[in-house]
């Protein structure tokens, strides 16, 4: 039986993973709903995927403790609530670097 994520479009996750690999940024992937990017390098990853034509819809912060993912309700960014020209790096500069970031992209690339 194939894994359940084979029915999902993983193009956006693949774009994020490839950007992480290009920039040497750690990531943790478990399923189509779980891709966390190390906060110390997420800015470079976002710049990379935006340059490829993807639009960042939002991102959320998490603490990753061993195998437990703990949501940080104080770290949520929804692009629809900000101007189109918002500086994503400036938003992330207010976040702690130890947070892991889940990024949601719109199709593109």
N, C-alpha and C positions, 0 to 999 in steps of 0.2 A: 504494500500500500504506500503510495507516495506521501511525502509530508504535506500537511494542510496548506503550507504557504505556496505551494506550486500553482495554486489557483489564483494567486494574487499577483498584481503587477509590481514587481520589485525594482523597476527602473529607477525610481527616486531613491530608494535605499542604496542601490548600486552606485548611483552618482555620489552620494554622501560617503559611502565606504571607499570608493576610488579616490575621492578628495582626501579622506583621512590617510590613505596609504601614500598618496603623493607628498603629503606634508608631514608624515611621520606622527600623526595624531592617533592616540589610542581610542578605540571604540569597543563597545560591547553590544553584540547582536544576538537576539534570541529568537525572534519571529518578526513577521511583517509589522507588528505593532510595537516592537521593542528594539530600537537602535539608539543607544546612548553614546554620546561623543564627549570625550574628556574636555572639561571646561578650559583647560590651559591652551588648547589649540582650536577650539571651535570657531574662532573668528576667521582664521585662515581657511577653514573648510567652507564657511558661509561665503566668503569672498570668491572662492573657487567655483562653487555651484552657481552663484549669481552670474559670474562671468560666462558660464556655460548656457545661460538663458533661463535658469530656473528662478521662480519667485518664492521667497520665503513667506509662508503664510503665518508662521509662528514658531515658538519654541518654548519648552518647559524645562525647569531644572529639577534634578533628582539627586539624592544621595545614594550611592551604591555601596552597600555594606555587605561584603561577601556575596552571597547569592540573593540578597534582599534589595529590592528597589524601593526607596522611600521617597514619595513625591514631596516636593517643596512647594507648598501652596503660595509662598511669597515670591516664587520665581516663575512667572507666566508672562509671556509676551504674545499678544494677538495683533498681527500686522493691520487688521481691519480697523483697529482702534487708534492707529497712528497715521500721520501723513505718508503719502507714497514715497517721499524722499527721506524717510527716517534713516538715520545712520545706525545700522545694526551693531556695528562695533561699539558705538557709544552706549547703546542699550546694554550690551554684554559687559561693558567696563564696570557697571554697577553691581554685577553678579560676582559671587565668590568663585575663584578659579577651581576650588575643589568640587564644585557642583558638576554633575554630568548632565548633558543637554540632549533632549529629544527634539529634533527639528522636523517640522512639517513643510514639505515643498509642494508647489503646484507643478503640474506637468510642464515640461520644457526640455531643453537640451537637444 
